[in-house]
Amino acid sequence: MQSSVNVTKEISIRTMSFAERLKATSEIRRKTLSDSGKVIDSYPKSSDGYLRSIFVMKGRAIDKFIVPLTIATVNSVIWTLLIQFPFKSSFEVQEEPWASIYTLVLTTSLAFMLVFRLNRVAIRWWDTRTMWGAVIVHTRSLTSAIVEHCRHDPESRDEAICWIAGYLIALKQYMREETHFNYDELVGFLSKDQVDKIATSNHPCLYAASEVRHAIQRACKVTADTPIAIGALYVSNLRWMEHHLDVINFSMGGLERVRSTPLAIVFVTHLRTFIMFYLLSLPYLYGHTWGWGTIPAVFVTSYALLGIDGAASECESPFKKRPNHMNMEGFCLTLFNNIEEIVGTVMKCKRDKREGILIAE
């Protein structure tokens, strides 16, 4: 069976125009990115309905808290067996003196700490989505600006757009701390050698951004022979394109900050210490009253409290291929489709010399 790379060779993409090349390789990119992101894209969303959002397993991120859940449950099983058989009448704790402490200190404190933990993580998750949104918006604007304002230098124009695509995949891989780049995700935009250069660079995003900047600088280069009016136009256009690129880089820096700066350990340590103390002490305080019901009661309580902390841990740095994380393949695919549409639409237009407007052919 021929690989997708061999397919691209068969259709001779290098002999095509840029717009034709993007269209010819579109399906390869779509399939590659869709397959890579299907774990996230195909999983039920919170907006899919009440019942569908209940009957999920992976989305609950149980692996994040399975160890403390097991410890709390096993502790309740052991103590329940002991007080039901060998030590049935030997140990009995009076609930009344401890009830107020549990209510005022542990329960109330845990509620405040869990709310704080979830609130911080929700902000981080939404900030991450907002920064990816900024990347999407400014990538569209930058691509449109390059296509329009660099049309006098088709080679530099096309090169700049290709490196924008490279930047998007580099950002996805960099956030996941993955060094392997799948060429099929960038087929039609960059060559295999160019993809390898991004992959082996110290900072893939900055490398791709530098290549974009070099290309638009060449297209808007002002020399001694450049007319003053044209030179002023080039400088103005270049400044505007640089602004979009700067915002994209700024958003990338924000994503880096989210990935590399988790919540301060003091908050997490304090919360988890109190959770474990609370859960491990439940059987000893209420075991005689609840009897055999101690085991399911502790399990359900542990799952509820630990699940909240687990959800926070799951979404603190949402860049992996997990159901609750950012669908970065989807973002890249959307932008690739946008780039293809922008390039294809403008390439099919001609400029009316009298009015200076684009008219579809």
C-alpha angles and dihedrals in degrees: 000000000000118000120237089252090060089050090057089053091052093056090047097229093181091065093054130087116260094257092047091048092053092048093048094052097037095100093052092054092044094051094044095049093041092052092047094050100037092106089066102028098050097043118103115269128218088250094055095090140285100272095041091053091052099052098063131111111180091047091061091066092220090165088069093065107017093111098056090040090055093046093051093046095047090048090054092047093052095046093045092052091049096051093042096053127011098018100030095134101021101076127041126153120205108236099200099071091048100041095080092049091052093048100043101034115023104027096042094042092049091050093054094045094048092049090050092048094050093044093053093049094046089055092049091049093049092044088055091052091046092052092049087050089055090051090052096047096046093043089058092048093045092049092050091048093050093048092050104036099037098047090113088067107042094176095055091039093055092043092053092051092048091053090049087060089048089052092055094053090042090054091051093049094042093053089052092046090235118147098189115093120198107223092208089067089064101030110139092026106058136016123243091256092052092050090050090052091054092047094051097044120107092240112018095193095052091045092054091043090053090053091051090050093048091051096050090043089056091048092050098038114146119208135176089268095053112108113247095242093048091046092052090049091050092050092048093049092045091052091052094048091047088053092057091047091049091053091050090051090046090054090049089054090052091052089050089053092053092048097046101037114062122181112292111276093235092069094047095043093050093048096047093046092055093043093053093044090051095047096043092049096050097084093049093051101039103020096103092047098045097037112182088356088073092083099055091037092055092043094052093044091048092048091050097049099035090045090062092052089043091053089052092050091047095055100035092095105016101188105104129092094268129125094250096047132092116288093229092164087058091050092051093046091050091051093046089054090048092050091048091050094047093048094043095047096049094043089056092054130085128205120245104227094206099051101022094231133128116251122190113241 
